Amino acid sequence: MTTVNESNDDFATMLAEFEPAKRSARPRVGQMTKGTIINIGSSSIFLDLGGKSEGVLNREEVTNDDGELTVALGDTLEARVVEMDGPAGCIVLQRSIGKGADAANALIGAYEAGMPVEGLVDGLNKGGLEVTVAGLRAFCPISQIDTRFVEDANHFIGQKHNFKITKIEQGRGSNLNIVLSRRKLLEEENAVQAAVLRETLSEGMVLKGRVSTLKEYGAFIDLGGLEGMLHISEIGHSRIGHPNEVLTADQQIDVKIISIKPAVGGKDERISLSIKALHDSPWETVSDTIKTGQQVTGTVVRLQPFGAFIELAPGLEGLAHISEIGGGKRLSHPREVLTEGQSIKVTILAIDPIQKRVALTLLSPDEIPDVGADRKAVEQFNAASSKGLGTFADLLKGIKS
């Protein structure tokens, strides 16, 4: 049988659980909130916001140009909190700032409350963008239109965005000088997203990101409030000269987290990303791709005094030593007969999957003096390599002897 003390303890526990939930459910000034319409009056709409909180909204905000209501009892509406203790203790809500005589006062109230306002970008001038907010002219510095550097802001013209008012003061006559920032809102939103994301991130995780900035050394990827670094060497198995060869700004990509270094000295944590890690290395299947003695077509990717590097497949390169390029003719440099980007036929002399090296020759299989001896040397080297013995140089010596 339940005792009185047990009942009191249970009630106290329930009350303790209920009170924080009740308090957390109460919205703050400037915050967006949702509610269900419970009463429609002649001038006001009342909403149930949950947690025993009620909101009041001007009826004009939910009527069309003909004065007809666009909502009904039971509908759910989203609006912004502009005042906590309005008429009858209700929370005062607002969906938009109307034009007209009250617009200036409403914008001043929005500035004081830190409430975002919607504006239409309708032009550019020196140093920023011209924005219309509630029928009034405002200015957004170009550095405040986004969280990243914007070289050309023309694409913002004609777009509607939410802004935060950073400055509002009396100008000439009855005009107001209004300065806006979209960047501050984005940073606040990113901070919230980052806090949530930070709790879930771990090395090895695969997630979607957006290419935010391209640099010569790699790309910065927006993970949703946090940025990670995708080094150029981690974009793919193939060598590239610049990330823009395979990536574009705002492109959506899948990336894998390969390391997370904790924040130090006030700087954010460093998140290293990889696309390459999502795909098998071509060296893992090299024995299925090429065979010793096989003639294949490759592309010359780099020329060095000692030979030419030739790409046989994405991420799979071989080296044709300078002595294997001239067809018996002594060369000073491979560029005498080859050019970067050139497509050529080569024969596989040797494969070292452990050191990730492939030896090539421009001779055809029939032109190699003693293919049998070459293949025997290759077989001996592969057997030794599997036991961790020998070097690639040893192999080449065996082939040449």
C-alpha positions in Angstrom: 0.0 0.0 0.0 1.3 3.5 -0.9 2.0 5.6 2.2 1.4 9.3 2.6 5.1 10.1 2.5 5.5 8.1 -0.7 2.7 10.0 -2.3 4.2 13.3 -1.2 7.6 12.3 -2.6 6.1 11.3 -5.9 4.2 14.6 -6.1 7.3 16.6 -5.3 9.2 14.7 -8.0 6.5 15.4 -10.6 6.4 19.1 -9.6 10.2 19.4 -9.8 10.1 17.9 -13.3 7.2 20.1 -14.4 8.5 23.4 -13.2 11.7 23.5 -15.3 9.7 22.4 -18.3 7.1 25.1 -17.7 9.8 27.8 -17.3 11.8 26.6 -20.4 8.6 26.7 -22.5 8.2 30.5 -21.9 9.6 32.3 -25.0 11.8 35.4 -24.9 11.6 38.8 -26.6 12.9 38.6 -30.1 12.4 34.8 -30.3 10.1 33.1 -32.8 7.4 31.0 -31.2 4.4 28.9 -32.4 0.9 28.8 -31.0 -2.6 27.6 -31.6 -5.4 30.1 -32.2 -7.9 29.8 -29.4 -9.9 33.0 -29.8 -10.5 35.5 -32.6 -11.7 39.0 -31.4 -12.7 42.1 -33.2 -9.1 43.5 -33.1 -6.9 40.7 -31.7 -6.1 37.1 -32.1 -5.3 35.0 -29.1 -3.0 32.0 -29.2 -2.1 29.2 -26.8 1.7 29.1 -26.6 1.9 26.1 -24.3 3.2 26.1 -20.7 0.1 28.2 -19.6 1.3 31.1 -21.8 -1.0 33.0 -24.1 -0.1 35.3 -26.9 -2.0 38.2 -28.5 -1.6 39.2 -32.2 -3.1 42.1 -34.0 -6.0 40.9 -36.2 -4.8 43.0 -39.1 -1.7 40.7 -39.4 -3.9 37.8 -40.5 -6.3 39.5 -42.9 -5.9 40.0 -46.6 -6.3 43.2 -48.6 -10.1 42.8 -48.5 -10.1 42.6 -44.7 -11.0 38.9 -44.7 -9.4 36.6 -42.2 -6.8 34.1 -43.5 -6.8 31.9 -40.4 -9.4 30.0 -38.3 -9.7 28.6 -34.8 -7.3 25.8 -34.2 -4.8 27.0 -36.8 -1.1 27.1 -35.8 0.8 30.4 -36.3 4.4 31.4 -36.0 5.2 34.9 -34.8 7.9 36.8 -33.0 7.7 37.9 -29.4 7.9 41.7 -29.0 6.7 42.2 -25.4 6.4 39.8 -22.5 3.7 41.5 -20.4 1.1 43.0 -22.7 -2.7 43.4 -22.3 -4.2 41.0 -19.7 -0.7 39.6 -19.1 -0.5 38.1 -22.6 2.7 37.9 -24.6 2.5 40.4 -27.5 3.3 38.8 -30.8 4.1 40.3 -34.2 4.5 38.6 -37.6 5.7 41.6 -39.6 6.4 45.3 -39.2 3.8 47.3 -41.1 4.4 50.3 -43.2 3.1 53.8 -42.4 3.4 56.2 -39.4 4.0 53.4 -36.9 6.8 51.8 -38.8 9.5 54.1 -37.4 8.4 53.4 -33.8 8.2 49.7 -34.6 11.7 49.6 -35.9 13.0 51.4 -32.9 11.3 48.9 -30.7 12.8 46.0 -32.8 16.3 47.6 -32.4 15.9 47.9 -28.6 14.6 44.4 -28.3 17.2 42.9 -30.7 14.4 41.6 -32.8 15.2 40.7 -36.5 13.3 42.5 -39.3 12.6 41.5 -42.8 14.0 43.6 -45.6 14.1 43.7 -49.4 17.5 44.3 -51.0 16.8 46.6 -53.9 20.1 48.2 -54.9 23.8 48.7 -54.3 25.8 51.8 -53.4 29.3 52.5 -52.4 30.3 50.1 -49.7 27.0 48.3 -49.3 23.4 47.4 -50.1 20.3 49.4 -50.1 17.5 47.7 -48.2 13.8 48.6 -47.7 12.4 47.7 -44.3 8.8 48.4 -43.5 8.7 51.0 -46.3 11.8 52.8 -45.0 15.3 53.0 -46.5 18.1 51.2 -44.7 21.8 50.4 -45.4 23.7 47.1 -45.0 27.5 47.3 -45.3 28.7 44.7 -47.7 30.8 43.1 -45.0 27.6 42.5 -43.0 25.6 40.7 -45.7 27.2 37.3 -45.2 29.6 35.5 -42.9 32.1 35.1 -45.7 33.7 37.6 -48.1 31.3 38.7 -50.8 33.1 39.9 -53.9 30.0 40.7 -56.0 26.7 41.4 -54.1 24.6 41.9 -57.2 22.9 38.5 -56.8 21.4 39.7 -53.5 19.3 42.3 -55.4 15.6 41.4 -55.3 16.0 39.0 -52.4 14.3 39.2 -49.0 16.3 38.4 -45.9 16.1 38.9 -42.2 18.4 41.5 -40.7 19.4 42.8 -37.3 19.3 46.5 -36.8 22.7 47.6 -35.5 22.1 51.3 -35.5 19.1 53.6 -35.8 19.1 57.3 -35.3 17.4 60.5 -36.4 18.6 61.8 -39.7 17.7 64.9 -41.7 14.1 65.9 -41.3 11.9 63.0 -40.3 14.2 60.4 -41.9 15.8 57.7 -39.9 19.4 56.4 -40.5 19.1 52.7 -40.2 22.1 50.3 -40.4 21.5 46.6 -40.8 23.5 43.4 -40.4 22.5 40.0 -41.8 25.9 38.6 -40.7 25.1 39.0 -37.0 21.9 36.9 -37.4 23.8 34.2 -39.3 26.5 34.1 -36.7 24.0 33.7 -33.9 22.3 30.9 -35.8 25.6 29.3 -36.5 26.6 29.5 -32.9 23.4 27.6 -31.9 24.0 25.0 -34.6 27.6 24.7 -33.7 26.9 24.0 -30.1 24.6 21.2 -31.1 26.9 19.8 -33.7 30.0 20.0 -31.5 28.4 17.5 -29.1 28.0 14.9 -31.8 31.2 15.1 -33.9 33.7 12.3 -33.7 36.6 11.1 -35.9 35.5 8.7 -38.6 32.1 10.3 -38.9 30.7 10.9 -42.4 28.5 13.9 -42.9 27.3 16.4 -45.6 28.9 19.8 -45.9 28.8 22.8 -48.2 31.9 24.2 -49.9 32.2 27.7 -48.4 35.6 28.9 -49.6 38.2 27.6 -52.1 41.9 28.3 -51.5 45.0 27.0 -53.3 45.8 24.7 -50.5 42.3 23.3 -50.0 38.7 24.1 -49.3 36.8 25.2 -46.2 33.6 23.2 -45.7 30.6 24.4 -43.7 29.3 21.5 -41.7 26.4 23.4 -40.2 27.7 26.1 -37.8 31.2 24.7 -37.8 33.8 24.8 -40.6 36.2 22.0 -41.4 39.4 22.0 -43.6 39.6 19.8 -46.6 43.2 19.8 -47.7 44.0 19.5 -51.4 45.7 16.2 -50.8 42.4 14.8 -49.3 40.1 15.8 -52.2 40.8 12.6 -54.2 43.4 10.0 -55.0 44.3 11.8 -58.2 46.7 14.8 -58.0 45.2 18.2 -58.8 46.7 21.6 -59.1 43.8 23.6 -57.5 40.6 22.6 -55.6 38.5 24.4 -58.2 39.3 21.7 -60.7 36.9 19.4 -58.9 34.9 21.6 -56.5 32.7 24.7 -56.7 31.5 27.2 -54.1 28.3 26.2 -52.4 28.6 22.6 -53.7 27.1 20.0 -51.4 29.6 17.1 -50.7 30.1 14.1 -48.4 33.2 14.3 -46.2 34.8 12.1 -43.5 36.2 13.6 -40.3 39.8 12.3 -40.1 40.9 14.4 -37.1 39.6 16.9 -34.5 42.1 19.0 -32.7 40.7 20.8 -29.5 40.3 24.5 -29.3 43.4 26.3 -28.1 44.0 30.0 -27.1 40.5 31.1 -27.9 40.6 29.6 -31.4 38.0 27.1 -32.6 38.7 23.4 -32.8 40.4 22.3 -36.0 38.4 19.8 -38.0 40.3 18.0 -40.8 38.2 16.4 -43.5 38.6 14.0 -46.4 36.8 13.0 -49.5 39.6 10.6 -50.4 39.0 8.5 -47.3 35.5 7.7 -48.6 36.9 5.8 -51.5 39.2 2.8 -51.8 42.8 3.5 -52.7 43.6 2.3 -56.3 46.6 0.6 -54.7 44.4 -1.8 -52.9 43.2 -3.2 -56.2 46.3 -2.6 -58.3 46.7 -6.3 -59.0 43.3 -6.3 -60.6 44.0 -3.2 -62.6 47.4 -3.8 -64.2 49.8 -6.8 -64.6 53.5 -6.9 -65.2 54.3 -7.2 -68.9 51.0 -5.6 -69.8 50.8 -2.6 -72.2 48.4 0.1 -71.2 47.6 3.7 -72.1 48.5 6.5 -69.6 48.8 10.2 -69.4 52.0 12.1 -68.7 51.4 14.1 -65.5 54.9 15.3 -64.5 58.3 15.4 -66.0 61.5 15.3 -64.0 65.1 15.1 -65.0 65.2 11.5 -64.0 62.0 10.4 -65.7 58.3 10.8 -66.3 55.4 10.2 -64.0 52.5 8.6 -65.9 48.9 8.3 -64.6 47.5 4.8 -65.4 44.2 5.3 -63.5 42.9 7.9 -61.1 45.3 7.9 -58.2 47.6 5.3 -59.8 50.9 6.6 -61.2 54.0 4.9 -62.5 57.5 6.1 -63.3 59.2 5.7 -66.6 62.9 6.2 -65.9 64.7 8.4 -68.4 66.6 5.3 -69.6 63.2 3.7 -70.6 62.0 6.7 -72.6 64.3 7.4 -75.5 64.1 3.9 -77.1 67.8 3.5 -76.9 68.7 7.1 -77.5 70.4 8.9 -74.7 68.3 11.9 -73.4 69.2 14.9 -71.3 65.6 15.3 -70.1 62.3 13.5 -70.7 60.8 16.7 -72.2 62.8 16.0 -75.4 60.3 13.4 -76.3 57.3 13.9 -73.9 55.0 16.7 -72.9 52.7 16.9 -69.8 49.1 15.9 -70.7 50.3 13.6 -73.5 48.6 10.2 -73.9 51.1 7.4 -74.5 51.3 3.6 -74.4 53.6 2.1 -71.8 54.5 -1.4 -70.7 54.4 -2.4 -67.0 57.9 -3.5 -65.9 57.2 -4.0 -62.2 54.6 -3.4 -59.5 55.5 -2.7 -55.8 52.1 -2.4 -54.0 53.9 -2.1 -50.6 55.9 1.0 -51.6 53.2 2.1 -54.1 55.4 2.2 -57.1 55.1 1.0 -60.7 58.1 0.8 -63.1 57.2 1.6 -66.7 58.9 1.6 -70.1 57.9 3.1 -73.4 58.9 -0.1 -75.2 56.2 -2.5 -76.3 56.3 -6.0 -74.7 57.8 -7.3 -78.0 60.6 -4.8 -77.9 61.8 -5.7 -74.4 65.0 -7.7 -75.0 64.2 -10.6 -72.6 60.6 -10.5 -71.4 61.0 -13.9 -69.7 64.0 -12.7 -67.7 62.2 -9.5 -66.8 59.1 -11.3 -65.6 61.2 -13.8 -63.6 63.0 -10.9 -61.9 59.6 -9.3 -61.2 58.3 -12.5 -59.7 61.4 -12.8 -57.5 61.0 -9.3 -56.3 57.3 -9.6 -55.6 58.0 -12.8 -53.5 60.7 -10.9 -51.6 58.5 -7.9 -51.1 55.7 -10.0 -49.6 58.3 -10.9 -46.9 59.4 -7.4 -46.4 62.8 -7.9 -48.2 64.4 -6.1 -51.1 63.9 -2.7 -52.5 62.5 -1.2 -55.7 66.1 -0.4 -56.8 67.0 -4.0 -56.4 64.2 -5.0 -58.7 65.3 -2.5 -61.4 68.9 -3.9 -61.1 67.6 -7.4 -61.6 65.6 -6.3 -64.7 68.6 -4.6 -66.2 71.1 -7.4 -65.6 
